[in-house]
Amino acid sequence: MRLAGVEAIAAESFERIHRTNLLGMGVLPLQFQPGTTRLTLGLDGTETFDVVGTPKPGVTLTLVVNRANGERVDVPVKCRLDTAEEVSIFEAGGVL
C-alpha cells in the first residue's frame, strides 16, 4: 500500500514513530545530508522527483529533482530503512 500515491518522503530528520509509520505504509523515508534542506534546494512545489538506487540499510541514494523549467538536480540522501527486516517490509509494500 502506498500512501495516496506517495512512494518516498525526503526530510531533514524523522521522529522514530513517523519513520516507522511511513515504512508501515510502504513509503520510503529518505533523509537529506547535513546542510541540505528544502530551502537550500529552493523547492517550490512544482518539482517532480525520482529516486535512483537500491534501498538498503544506510545506503546513500540519489533524489533527482526535476524542476518545471527542465533543470535536473541530483541530491544525495540517506536511505532510512535501518534494518534488513525493514527493507523486506518496504519491498512488500508495507505491513498490510
Biopython code that builds the backbone (N, CA, C, O; Angstrom):
import numpy as np
from Bio.PDB.StructureBuilder import StructureBuilder

atoms = [
    (1, "MET", "N", (0.856, -1.181, 0.000)),
    (1, "MET", "CA", (0.000, 0.000, 0.000)),
    (1, "MET", "C", (0.893, 1.232, 0.000)),
    (1, "MET", "O", (1.795, 1.344, 0.830)),
    (2, "ARG", "N", (0.656, 2.137, -0.903)),
    (2, "ARG", "CA", (1.378, 3.406, -0.929)),
    (2, "ARG", "C", (0.399, 4.482, -0.466)),
    (2, "ARG", "O", (-0.787, 4.434, -0.793)),
    (3, "LEU", "N", (0.887, 5.423, 0.274)),
    (3, "LEU", "CA", (0.050, 6.463, 0.863)),
    (3, "LEU", "C", (-0.342, 7.484, -0.192)),
    (3, "LEU", "O", (0.457, 8.358, -0.530)),
    (4, "ALA", "N", (-1.558, 7.388, -0.717)),
    (4, "ALA", "CA", (-2.097, 8.354, -1.684)),
    (4, "ALA", "C", (-1.149, 8.595, -2.858)),
    (4, "ALA", "O", (-1.035, 9.722, -3.340)),
    (5, "GLY", "N", (-0.475, 7.552, -3.315)),
    (5, "GLY", "CA", (0.432, 7.678, -4.445)),
    (5, "GLY", "C", (1.825, 8.154, -4.101)),
    (5, "GLY", "O", (2.681, 8.233, -4.982)),
    (6, "VAL", "N", (2.078, 8.476, -2.839)),
    (6, "VAL", "CA", (3.402, 8.927, -2.411)),
    (6, "VAL", "C", (4.270, 7.691, -2.184)),
    (6, "VAL", "O", (3.896, 6.795, -1.427)),
    (7, "GLU", "N", (5.426, 7.645, -2.841)),
    (7, "GLU", "CA", (6.306, 6.489, -2.714)),
    (7, "GLU", "C", (7.520, 6.756, -1.835)),
    (7, "GLU", "O", (8.144, 5.815, -1.343)),
    (8, "ALA", "N", (7.865, 8.029, -1.632)),
    (8, "ALA", "CA", (9.019, 8.383, -0.798)),
    (8, "ALA", "C", (8.793, 9.744, -0.166)),
    (8, "ALA", "O", (8.094, 10.597, -0.714)),
    (9, "ILE", "N", (9.396, 9.929, 0.996)),
    (9, "ILE", "CA", (9.379, 11.218, 1.697)),
    (9, "ILE", "C", (10.822, 11.587, 2.005)),
    (9, "ILE", "O", (11.558, 10.785, 2.580)),
    (10, "ALA", "N", (11.231, 12.787, 1.631)),
    (10, "ALA", "CA", (12.570, 13.285, 1.960)),
    (10, "ALA", "C", (12.420, 14.386, 2.998)),
    (10, "ALA", "O", (11.628, 15.313, 2.828)),
    (11, "ALA", "N", (13.190, 14.272, 4.075)),
    (11, "ALA", "CA", (13.110, 15.241, 5.167)),
    (11, "ALA", "C", (14.492, 15.415, 5.798)),
    (11, "ALA", "O", (15.408, 14.632, 5.550)),
    (12, "GLU", "N", (14.619, 16.454, 6.615)),
    (12, "GLU", "CA", (15.883, 16.688, 7.321)),
    (12, "GLU", "C", (16.109, 15.656, 8.412)),
    (12, "GLU", "O", (17.248, 15.276, 8.685)),
    (13, "SER", "N", (15.026, 15.201, 9.039)),
    (13, "SER", "CA", (15.114, 14.167, 10.075)),
    (13, "SER", "C", (13.726, 13.553, 10.255)),
    (13, "SER", "O", (12.732, 14.079, 9.756)),
    (14, "PHE", "N", (13.676, 12.442, 10.969)),
    (14, "PHE", "CA", (12.419, 11.753, 11.244)),
    (14, "PHE", "C", (12.339, 11.405, 12.719)),
    (14, "PHE", "O", (13.317, 10.944, 13.309)),
    (15, "GLU", "N", (11.180, 11.624, 13.312)),
    (15, "GLU", "CA", (10.903, 11.048, 14.619)),
    (15, "GLU", "C", (10.758, 9.546, 14.406)),
    (15, "GLU", "O", (10.302, 9.109, 13.349)),
    (16, "ARG", "N", (11.141, 8.764, 15.392)),
    (16, "ARG", "CA", (11.104, 7.305, 15.269)),
    (16, "ARG", "C", (9.731, 6.799, 14.827)),
    (16, "ARG", "O", (9.639, 5.979, 13.914)),
    (17, "ILE", "N", (8.677, 7.276, 15.459)),
    (17, "ILE", "CA", (7.338, 6.773, 15.147)),
    (17, "ILE", "C", (6.903, 7.190, 13.737)),
    (17, "ILE", "O", (6.216, 6.433, 13.050)),
    (18, "HIS", "N", (7.298, 8.384, 13.309)),
    (18, "HIS", "CA", (6.935, 8.844, 11.973)),
    (18, "HIS", "C", (7.606, 7.979, 10.909)),
    (18, "HIS", "O", (6.970, 7.577, 9.935)),
    (19, "ARG", "N", (8.891, 7.698, 11.101)),
    (19, "ARG", "CA", (9.620, 6.855, 10.154)),
    (19, "ARG", "C", (9.004, 5.461, 10.115)),
    (19, "ARG", "O", (8.844, 4.882, 9.040)),
    (20, "THR", "N", (8.659, 4.922, 11.276)),
    (20, "THR", "CA", (8.056, 3.593, 11.355)),
    (20, "THR", "C", (6.692, 3.574, 10.663)),
    (20, "THR", "O", (6.363, 2.613, 9.968)),
    (21, "ASN", "N", (5.907, 4.621, 10.847)),
    (21, "ASN", "CA", (4.591, 4.689, 10.195)),
    (21, "ASN", "C", (4.726, 4.773, 8.679)),
    (21, "ASN", "O", (3.954, 4.141, 7.958)),
    (22, "LEU", "N", (5.691, 5.542, 8.187)),
    (22, "LEU", "CA", (5.915, 5.609, 6.744)),
    (22, "LEU", "C", (6.256, 4.231, 6.199)),
    (22, "LEU", "O", (5.698, 3.798, 5.191)),
    (23, "LEU", "N", (7.167, 3.553, 6.863)),
    (23, "LEU", "CA", (7.558, 2.213, 6.455)),
    (23, "LEU", "C", (6.346, 1.284, 6.419)),
    (23, "LEU", "O", (6.182, 0.513, 5.473)),
    (24, "GLY", "N", (5.503, 1.355, 7.439)),
    (24, "GLY", "CA", (4.314, 0.512, 7.507)),
    (24, "GLY", "C", (3.342, 0.747, 6.365)),
    (24, "GLY", "O", (2.562, -0.138, 6.016)),
    (25, "MET", "N", (3.387, 1.942, 5.779)),
    (25, "MET", "CA", (2.518, 2.268, 4.643)),
    (25, "MET", "C", (3.236, 2.069, 3.312)),
    (25, "MET", "O", (2.682, 2.377, 2.256)),
    (26, "GLY", "N", (4.463, 1.558, 3.357)),
    (26, "GLY", "CA", (5.200, 1.308, 2.130)),
    (26, "GLY", "C", (5.828, 2.539, 1.512)),
    (26, "GLY", "O", (6.110, 2.563, 0.314)),
    (27, "VAL", "N", (6.052, 3.571, 2.330)),
    (27, "VAL", "CA", (6.651, 4.815, 1.850)),
    (27, "VAL", "C", (8.122, 4.840, 2.281)),
    (27, "VAL", "O", (8.436, 4.604, 3.448)),
    (28, "LEU", "N", (9.014, 5.125, 1.335)),
    (28, "LEU", "CA", (10.450, 5.117, 1.591)),
    (28, "LEU", "C", (10.887, 6.403, 2.283)),
    (28, "LEU", "O", (10.760, 7.481, 1.702)),
    (29, "PRO", "N", (11.405, 6.314, 3.526)),
    (29, "PRO", "CA", (11.909, 7.513, 4.201)),
    (29, "PRO", "C", (13.341, 7.821, 3.758)),
    (29, "PRO", "O", (14.224, 6.968, 3.841)),
    (30, "LEU", "N", (13.555, 9.039, 3.292)),
    (30, "LEU", "CA", (14.871, 9.489, 2.834)),
    (30, "LEU", "C", (15.261, 10.718, 3.638)),
    (30, "LEU", "O", (14.442, 11.608, 3.862)),
    (31, "GLN", "N", (16.513, 10.762, 4.070)),
    (31, "GLN", "CA", (16.971, 11.878, 4.902)),
    (31, "GLN", "C", (18.033, 12.676, 4.160)),
    (31, "GLN", "O", (19.016, 12.125, 3.665)),
    (32, "PHE", "N", (17.811, 14.002, 4.094)),
    (32, "PHE", "CA", (18.795, 14.889, 3.488)),
    (32, "PHE", "C", (20.114, 14.810, 4.251)),
    (32, "PHE", "O", (20.125, 14.556, 5.456)),
    (33, "GLN", "N", (21.211, 15.027, 3.557)),
    (33, "GLN", "CA", (22.524, 15.124, 4.184)),
    (33, "GLN", "C", (22.569, 16.409, 5.017)),
    (33, "GLN", "O", (21.840, 17.356, 4.720)),
    (34, "PRO", "N", (23.418, 16.457, 6.060)),
    (34, "PRO", "CA", (23.522, 17.682, 6.865)),
    (34, "PRO", "C", (23.807, 18.898, 5.980)),
    (34, "PRO", "O", (24.658, 18.852, 5.092)),
    (35, "GLY", "N", (23.081, 19.979, 6.241)),
    (35, "GLY", "CA", (23.245, 21.209, 5.470)),
    (35, "GLY", "C", (22.324, 21.328, 4.269)),
    (35, "GLY", "O", (22.225, 22.394, 3.660)),
    (36, "THR", "N", (21.652, 20.242, 3.928)),
    (36, "THR", "CA", (20.709, 20.269, 2.805)),
    (36, "THR", "C", (19.289, 20.289, 3.350)),
    (36, "THR", "O", (18.933, 19.479, 4.207)),
    (37, "THR", "N", (18.480, 21.217, 2.849)),
    (37, "THR", "CA", (17.077, 21.327, 3.255)),
    (37, "THR", "C", (16.246, 21.677, 2.032)),
    (37, "THR", "O", (16.782, 21.939, 0.955)),
    (38, "ARG", "N", (14.947, 21.677, 2.208)),
    (38, "ARG", "CA", (14.062, 22.107, 1.113)),
    (38, "ARG", "C", (14.352, 23.563, 0.741)),
    (38, "ARG", "O", (14.192, 23.964, -0.412)),
    (39, "LEU", "N", (14.782, 24.350, 1.739)),
    (39, "LEU", "CA", (15.089, 25.753, 1.480)),
    (39, "LEU", "C", (16.384, 25.905, 0.693)),
    (39, "LEU", "O", (16.438, 26.689, -0.255)),
    (40, "THR", "N", (17.439, 25.162, 1.074)),
    (40, "THR", "CA", (18.701, 25.282, 0.341)),
    (40, "THR", "C", (18.561, 24.765, -1.090)),
    (40, "THR", "O", (19.295, 25.189, -1.982)),
    (41, "LEU", "N", (17.628, 23.859, -1.302)),
    (41, "LEU", "CA", (17.379, 23.341, -2.653)),
    (41, "LEU", "C", (16.440, 24.247, -3.451)),
    (41, "LEU", "O", (16.307, 24.091, -4.665)),
    (42, "GLY", "N", (15.798, 25.185, -2.775)),
    (42, "GLY", "CA", (14.883, 26.102, -3.452)),
    (42, "GLY", "C", (13.631, 25.422, -3.987)),
    (42, "GLY", "O", (13.120, 25.793, -5.044)),
    (43, "LEU", "N", (13.140, 24.430, -3.262)),
    (43, "LEU", "CA", (11.933, 23.720, -3.711)),
    (43, "LEU", "C", (10.711, 24.620, -3.568)),
    (43, "LEU", "O", (10.531, 25.287, -2.549)),
    (44, "ASP", "N", (9.868, 24.628, -4.608)),
    (44, "ASP", "CA", (8.682, 25.490, -4.577)),
    (44, "ASP", "C", (7.374, 24.729, -4.793)),
    (44, "ASP", "O", (6.308, 25.341, -4.859)),
    (45, "GLY", "N", (7.445, 23.405, -4.902)),
    (45, "GLY", "CA", (6.232, 22.612, -5.050)),
    (45, "GLY", "C", (5.867, 22.261, -6.481)),
    (45, "GLY", "O", (4.920, 21.508, -6.710)),
    (46, "THR", "N", (6.601, 22.792, -7.445)),
    (46, "THR", "CA", (6.304, 22.481, -8.850)),
    (46, "THR", "C", (7.149, 21.325, -9.366)),
    (46, "THR", "O", (6.973, 20.881, -10.501)),
    (47, "GLU", "N", (8.063, 20.840, -8.537)),
    (47, "GLU", "CA", (9.011, 19.815, -8.957)),
    (47, "GLU", "C", (8.362, 18.421, -8.957)),
    (47, "GLU", "O", (7.360, 18.173, -8.286)),
    (48, "THR", "N", (8.977, 17.535, -9.733)),
    (48, "THR", "CA", (8.709, 16.109, -9.615)),
    (48, "THR", "C", (10.022, 15.466, -9.184)),
    (48, "THR", "O", (11.096, 16.046, -9.341)),
    (49, "PHE", "N", (9.916, 14.265, -8.641)),
    (49, "PHE", "CA", (11.089, 13.635, -8.046)),
    (49, "PHE", "C", (11.200, 12.178, -8.479)),
    (49, "PHE", "O", (10.197, 11.502, -8.708)),
    (50, "ASP", "N", (12.431, 11.715, -8.584)),
    (50, "ASP", "CA", (12.735, 10.316, -8.815)),
    (50, "ASP", "C", (13.792, 9.912, -7.795)),
    (50, "ASP", "O", (14.565, 10.745, -7.323)),
    (51, "VAL", "N", (13.815, 8.633, -7.462)),
    (51, "VAL", "CA", (14.839, 8.110, -6.563)),
    (51, "VAL", "C", (15.646, 7.079, -7.340)),
    (51, "VAL", "O", (15.086, 6.158, -7.936)),
    (52, "VAL", "N", (16.970, 7.244, -7.328)),
    (52, "VAL", "CA", (17.863, 6.341, -8.049)),
    (52, "VAL", "C", (18.687, 5.557, -7.032)),
    (52, "VAL", "O", (19.269, 6.130, -6.112)),
    (53, "GLY", "N", (18.726, 4.248, -7.211)),
    (53, "GLY", "CA", (19.499, 3.376, -6.329)),
    (53, "GLY", "C", (18.611, 2.316, -5.724)),
    (53, "GLY", "O", (17.387, 2.355, -5.851)),
    (54, "THR", "N", (19.243, 1.376, -5.070)),
    (54, "THR", "CA", (18.528, 0.265, -4.437)),
    (54, "THR", "C", (18.458, 0.499, -2.943)),
    (54, "THR", "O", (19.492, 0.604, -2.284)),
    (55, "PRO", "N", (17.240, 0.584, -2.392)),
    (55, "PRO", "CA", (17.107, 0.811, -0.951)),
    (55, "PRO", "C", (17.690, -0.347, -0.135)),
    (55, "PRO", "O", (17.282, -1.500, -0.279)),
    (56, "LYS", "N", (18.639, -0.013, 0.711)),
    (56, "LYS", "CA", (19.258, -0.940, 1.661)),
    (56, "LYS", "C", (19.599, -0.142, 2.904)),
    (56, "LYS", "O", (19.692, 1.084, 2.840)),
    (57, "PRO", "N", (19.788, -0.810, 4.033)),
    (57, "PRO", "CA", (20.068, -0.076, 5.264)),
    (57, "PRO", "C", (21.281, 0.853, 5.143)),
    (57, "PRO", "O", (22.389, 0.416, 4.832)),
    (58, "GLY", "N", (21.042, 2.145, 5.398)),
    (58, "GLY", "CA", (22.111, 3.123, 5.490)),
    (58, "GLY", "C", (22.778, 3.571, 4.207)),
    (58, "GLY", "O", (23.716, 4.365, 4.259)),
    (59, "VAL", "N", (22.327, 3.089, 3.050)),
    (59, "VAL", "CA", (22.992, 3.485, 1.803)),
    (59, "VAL", "C", (22.621, 4.912, 1.422)),
    (59, "VAL", "O", (21.613, 5.454, 1.875)),
    (60, "THR", "N", (23.457, 5.502, 0.583)),
    (60, "THR", "CA", (23.152, 6.804, 0.018)),
    (60, "THR", "C", (22.495, 6.585, -1.339)),
    (60, "THR", "O", (23.059, 5.933, -2.219)),
    (61, "LEU", "N", (21.306, 7.134, -1.495)),
    (61, "LEU", "CA", (20.573, 7.096, -2.752)),
    (61, "LEU", "C", (20.622, 8.485, -3.371)),
    (61, "LEU", "O", (21.093, 9.433, -2.742)),
    (62, "THR", "N", (20.144, 8.606, -4.586)),
    (62, "THR", "CA", (20.087, 9.908, -5.245)),
    (62, "THR", "C", (18.642, 10.312, -5.429)),
    (62, "THR", "O", (17.861, 9.592, -6.051)),
    (63, "LEU", "N", (18.286, 11.468, -4.888)),
    (63, "LEU", "CA", (16.981, 12.068, -5.126)),
    (63, "LEU", "C", (17.144, 13.004, -6.316)),
    (63, "LEU", "O", (17.885, 13.984, -6.243)),
    (64, "VAL", "N", (16.458, 12.705, -7.402)),
    (64, "VAL", "CA", (16.535, 13.530, -8.600)),
    (64, "VAL", "C", (15.383, 14.524, -8.556)),
    (64, "VAL", "O", (14.213, 14.141, -8.567)),
    (65, "VAL", "N", (15.730, 15.796, -8.508)),
    (65, "VAL", "CA", (14.742, 16.869, -8.502)),
    (65, "VAL", "C", (14.608, 17.357, -9.942)),
    (65, "VAL", "O", (15.567, 17.856, -10.530)),
    (66, "ASN", "N", (13.413, 17.208, -10.499)),
    (66, "ASN", "CA", (13.123, 17.677, -11.859)),
    (66, "ASN", "C", (12.302, 18.956, -11.751)),
    (66, "ASN", "O", (11.125, 18.923, -11.390)),
    (67, "ARG", "N", (12.928, 20.069, -12.064)),
    (67, "ARG", "CA", (12.249, 21.365, -11.961)),
    (67, "ARG", "C", (11.348, 21.608, -13.171)),
    (67, "ARG", "O", (11.550, 21.028, -14.238)),
    (68, "ALA", "N", (10.372, 22.456, -12.990)),
    (68, "ALA", "CA", (9.414, 22.769, -14.056)),
    (68, "ALA", "C", (10.093, 23.356, -15.290)),
    (68, "ALA", "O", (9.589, 23.210, -16.404)),
    (69, "ASN", "N", (11.237, 24.020, -15.098)),
    (69, "ASN", "CA", (11.943, 24.635, -16.235)),
    (69, "ASN", "C", (12.853, 23.643, -16.969)),
    (69, "ASN", "O", (13.577, 24.025, -17.889)),
    (70, "GLY", "N", (12.812, 22.371, -16.560)),
    (70, "GLY", "CA", (13.615, 21.346, -17.210)),
    (70, "GLY", "C", (14.933, 21.052, -16.527)),
    (70, "GLY", "O", (15.605, 20.081, -16.873)),
    (71, "GLU", "N", (15.315, 21.874, -15.562)),
    (71, "GLU", "CA", (16.570, 21.651, -14.831)),
    (71, "GLU", "C", (16.461, 20.396, -13.982)),
    (71, "GLU", "O", (15.398, 20.082, -13.446)),
    (72, "ARG", "N", (17.576, 19.684, -13.867)),
    (72, "ARG", "CA", (17.660, 18.477, -13.038)),
    (72, "ARG", "C", (18.733, 18.692, -11.982)),
    (72, "ARG", "O", (19.840, 19.138, -12.285)),
    (73, "VAL", "N", (18.392, 18.371, -10.739)),
    (73, "VAL", "CA", (19.343, 18.486, -9.645)),
    (73, "VAL", "C", (19.420, 17.115, -8.957)),
    (73, "VAL", "O", (18.394, 16.566, -8.554)),
    (74, "ASP", "N", (20.624, 16.570, -8.824)),
    (74, "ASP", "CA", (20.825, 15.305, -8.128)),
    (74, "ASP", "C", (21.242, 15.587, -6.690)),
    (74, "ASP", "O", (22.219, 16.293, -6.441)),
    (75, "VAL", "N", (20.491, 15.027, -5.751)),
    (75, "VAL", "CA", (20.721, 15.294, -4.332)),
    (75, "VAL", "C", (20.988, 13.962, -3.617)),
    (75, "VAL", "O", (20.145, 13.066, -3.673)),
    (76, "PRO", "N", (22.133, 13.811, -2.952)),
    (76, "PRO", "CA", (22.367, 12.592, -2.176)),
    (76, "PRO", "C", (21.490, 12.589, -0.923)),
    (76, "PRO", "O", (21.389, 13.597, -0.225)),
    (77, "VAL", "N", (20.862, 11.456, -0.649)),
    (77, "VAL", "CA", (20.016, 11.296, 0.532)),
    (77, "VAL", "C", (20.310, 9.948, 1.171)),
    (77, "VAL", "O", (20.696, 8.999, 0.489)),
    (78, "LYS", "N", (20.127, 9.873, 2.467)),
    (78, "LYS", "CA", (20.353, 8.621, 3.191)),
    (78, "LYS", "C", (19.058, 7.827, 3.227)),
    (78, "LYS", "O", (18.005, 8.354, 3.585)),
    (79, "CYS", "N", (19.143, 6.553, 2.855)),
    (79, "CYS", "CA", (18.000, 5.652, 2.963)),
    (79, "CYS", "C", (17.781, 5.351, 4.435)),
    (79, "CYS", "O", (18.689, 4.860, 5.107)),
    (80, "ARG", "N", (16.588, 5.639, 4.948)),
    (80, "ARG", "CA", (16.299, 5.401, 6.358)),
    (80, "ARG", "C", (15.537, 4.109, 6.595)),
    (80, "ARG", "O", (14.736, 4.009, 7.524)),
    (81, "LEU", "N", (15.797, 3.112, 5.740)),
    (81, "LEU", "CA", (15.440, 1.746, 6.082)),
    (81, "LEU", "C", (16.643, 1.250, 6.868)),
    (81, "LEU", "O", (17.721, 1.069, 6.301)),
    (82, "ASP", "N", (16.473, 1.030, 8.165)),
    (82, "ASP", "CA", (17.620, 0.821, 9.035)),
    (82, "ASP", "C", (18.006, -0.637, 9.255)),
    (82, "ASP", "O", (19.079, -0.916, 9.790)),
    (83, "THR", "N", (17.146, -1.575, 8.847)),
    (83, "THR", "CA", (17.451, -2.998, 9.034)),
    (83, "THR", "C", (17.028, -3.776, 7.795)),
    (83, "THR", "O", (16.255, -3.281, 6.975)),
    (84, "ALA", "N", (17.537, -4.991, 7.665)),
    (84, "ALA", "CA", (17.140, -5.862, 6.554)),
    (84, "ALA", "C", (15.643, -6.182, 6.632)),
    (84, "ALA", "O", (14.981, -6.315, 5.602)),
    (85, "GLU", "N", (15.116, -6.304, 7.845)),
    (85, "GLU", "CA", (13.682, -6.562, 8.016)),
    (85, "GLU", "C", (12.858, -5.388, 7.472)),
    (85, "GLU", "O", (11.827, -5.602, 6.835)),
    (86, "GLU", "N", (13.297, -4.169, 7.713)),
    (86, "GLU", "CA", (12.584, -3.004, 7.183)),
    (86, "GLU", "C", (12.634, -2.971, 5.660)),
    (86, "GLU", "O", (11.669, -2.552, 5.021)),
    (87, "VAL", "N", (13.730, -3.401, 5.079)),
    (87, "VAL", "CA", (13.808, -3.483, 3.614)),
    (87, "VAL", "C", (12.764, -4.462, 3.103)),
    (87, "VAL", "O", (12.089, -4.185, 2.112)),
    (88, "SER", "N", (12.623, -5.613, 3.774)),
    (88, "SER", "CA", (11.626, -6.616, 3.385)),
    (88, "SER", "C", (10.201, -6.058, 3.458)),
    (88, "SER", "O", (9.380, -6.291, 2.571)),
    (89, "ILE", "N", (9.933, -5.323, 4.530)),
    (89, "ILE", "CA", (8.599, -4.726, 4.696)),
    (89, "ILE", "C", (8.351, -3.708, 3.572)),
    (89, "ILE", "O", (7.274, -3.690, 2.976)),
    (90, "PHE", "N", (9.342, -2.868, 3.288)),
    (90, "PHE", "CA", (9.199, -1.880, 2.225)),
    (90, "PHE", "C", (8.971, -2.560, 0.876)),
    (90, "PHE", "O", (8.079, -2.170, 0.122)),
    (91, "GLU", "N", (9.776, -3.572, 0.577)),
    (91, "GLU", "CA", (9.641, -4.268, -0.703)),
    (91, "GLU", "C", (8.284, -4.944, -0.859)),
    (91, "GLU", "O", (7.801, -5.122, -1.977)),
    (92, "ALA", "N", (7.665, -5.324, 0.269)),
    (92, "ALA", "CA", (6.334, -5.938, 0.256)),
    (92, "ALA", "C", (5.230, -4.904, 0.122)),
    (92, "ALA", "O", (4.059, -5.260, -0.011)),
    (93, "GLY", "N", (5.595, -3.612, 0.157)),
    (93, "GLY", "CA", (4.609, -2.546, 0.040)),
    (93, "GLY", "C", (4.025, -2.097, 1.361)),
    (93, "GLY", "O", (3.016, -1.393, 1.384)),
    (94, "GLY", "N", (4.635, -2.490, 2.452)),
    (94, "GLY", "CA", (4.146, -2.106, 3.773)),
    (94, "GLY", "C", (3.668, -3.319, 4.553)),
    (94, "GLY", "O", (3.876, -4.457, 4.131)),
    (95, "VAL", "N", (3.036, -3.080, 5.676)),
    (95, "VAL", "CA", (2.628, -4.191, 6.534)),
    (95, "VAL", "C", (1.247, -4.732, 6.214)),
    (95, "VAL", "O", (0.902, -5.818, 6.679)),
    (96, "LEU", "N", (0.448, -4.019, 5.443)),
    (96, "LEU", "CA", (-0.902, -4.512, 5.143)),
    (96, "LEU", "C", (-0.939, -5.339, 3.888)),
    (96, "LEU", "O", (-2.001, -5.825, 3.499)),
]
sb = StructureBuilder()
sb.init_structure("model")
sb.init_model(0)
sb.init_chain("A")
sb.init_seg("    ")
for serial, (resi, resn, name, xyz) in enumerate(atoms, 1):
    if name == "N":
        sb.init_residue(resn, " ", resi, " ")
    sb.init_atom(name, np.array(xyz, "f"), 0.0, 1.0, " ", f" {name:<3s}", serial, name[0])
structure = sb.get_structure()
